[in-house]
Structure formats: C-alpha cells, structure tokens
Amino acid sequence: MEKTSFGRVGERLARQYLEQKGYHFLDSNFRTVHSEIDLIMNDGGTLVFVEVKSRHNRRYGEPVEAVNPAKQRHIRLGARAYVMKRRIEDTHIRFDVVEVMVSWEGETKFRHTRNAF
C-alpha cells in the first residue's frame, strides 16, 4: 500500500477510535502553507488537534517520536490558523497524538497520547 493511502487509512481508523471514545469529529486534513492537521475533534468542549502516526512496526522507533519539536511547531501554526479562520474564541485547546499500528496480518492497535505537547 502506498504511504499516503496507508496514512489516510490510519487517519480514518484513528477517527473511528476517537469517536468510539466520545469525541466529535470537526474536520480533517486542514492545510496551511507550512502544516497539515490530520484530525480536529471536540472532546467535551475542548478543541483537539490530533496528529495521527500510522505504522506497520516499530523498526524506526515509536511513532510518537516522529512528532519532534519542528513537527510540533508546524502543528501549532496550523492550529492557530484554524482557530483564526473559524473565529474560535474562549475554547480550551489540546494537542494529541494517536498511533495506529496495523500488522501485516491486519491486526490494529491504538495508543492515544493526550496532551502530547
């Protein structure tokens, strides 16, 4: 499976996972010049910007480790643009990471890190 299509599958699975946990979907793949927000969800009144990391294995380390300070900076810039574009005020904001591990046999596991950065 191509990298981008696997990433989109991971985003779809992460969305379903979060919705099962009671989150409400707002938007996905919000792009700016320098960033893209994978999922934007509402968790009990908190606006949650979610970075989804999909992997088949941990060969190159933990997926959450790929959300390094530079990536975090880009996500924050994208979040700021989203809030400004939607004219959102007086809302709590949080940044989460959802790791989606899909084995070659098709088994899927999730790890959700709230307040990841």
N, C-alpha and C positions, 0 to 999 in steps of 0.2 A: 504494500500500500504506500502510495506517495506520502511524503512527510506532511504536506499541507492538508491532505484529506484525512490522514490519521489524526492530526491536530484538531480538525473540525469534529471528528467523531468523539474525541476526548472532551471537547467543549460541550457537545450535546449530552454526553454521559454525565459530565460534571453538573450541568444544568438540572438534569433529572434528579441526580443525587441531592442537590441543594433544595430542589422543590419538595422532595420527599421529607426533608428536614424542616419544612415550613417556610422556606424562603420564597419570595415572589420575584419572578423574572421581570426585568425592566427593559434591558437592551443587551445587545451583543455586538462584538467586533466594532466598537466605536473607535474610529480612527482620527488621528490628527497627523500633522506633518511628521512628527517625531515619535508617535506612540500609537499603540492599539490596546484597548481594554477588551479582554476576552469576554467577560460577563459582567453585567451590572445588575445587582439583585437588591431587594429590600428585605431586611431581617428585622422585623418588629420595629420599624421606624428608622432603622439605621441603613444608610446608603452604603452598599458593599461593592467595592471594585475587586473583581476576582481575576487572578492570573491562573490559568489552567496549564499544567505541565503534564503532558501525556508521554508515557514511555512503555517500552516492552520489557525493559530490565534496568538494573541499576549499574550497568557497566561503567558509565561515566559519572557515577556518584548519585546522590539523592536528587530527585527532580527539583525540590525546593531550593537547592544550592544554586540552580541556574538563575534564580531571581536575585542577582547580585545588586550592589548599590547603584550601578548605572541603570540597570533594568528598573529598579525601584524608582529612580528619579524620573524615568520616562513615563512610568505608570502614574506617578503623582501629577506630572504635567498633563497627561491625558485626562485624569480625574478632574483637575482644575478646569480644563477646557469644557468638559461635560457639564459640570456644575454651572459654569458661566453661561454656556449655550442654553441650558434648560432653565436658567434663572432660579436655581435652587438656593434657598436660604435657610438658616437655622435648622440644619439637619446634621445629625451625627454621621461621620464618615469612617469607614474601616477598610483596610486592605487585607484580603485573604488570599491564600494560595490553596488550590485543590490539585493534588497529584492524582493522576489516573494511571494506574498500572494495568496494562492489558497483556496477559501472557499470550504466547503464540497459540496456546490451546483455547483461547477465548475467555479465560477467567479474568474478571475485572475486580480490582481492589482500589479503594479510595483512601486518601489521607488528606484531611482538611485542617489547615493551619489558620486559625482565626488570629486577627491582629498580627499578621506575619511580619509587617514592617510599619 
